[in-house]
Amino acid sequence: MDFIWMNGGKVTVKEIHSRLGKKRKIAYTTVMTIMSRLFEKGLLTRKKMGKGYIYQSKESRKQAVRSFVSDVFDRLVDQFGDEAVIAFSDEVKKASKK
């Protein structure tokens, strides 16, 4: 996702594969599968371009982080109630002192 956000939000599987291939060996089909799964989960949109797709992030990095934190927080509160809120508040206080 970081690579997508750094590149204006639009990339192809080939671009991602090329970038990741500089750091480690990874199969093109693996990248294609991951991109498809991110699309299926609603994190990316895609448009047909020739034989492949151009993928685009649905949210900015900031929006995605906020959505993720909100989702995690909601789940914790649903499961643990006030204990989760108190623990979260304590962690915020610790982080603000750093």
Beta strands, then each sheet from edge to edge (+ up, - down):
strand 1: 10-12
strand 2: 44-49
strand 3: 52-57
sheet 1: 1+ 3- 2+
end
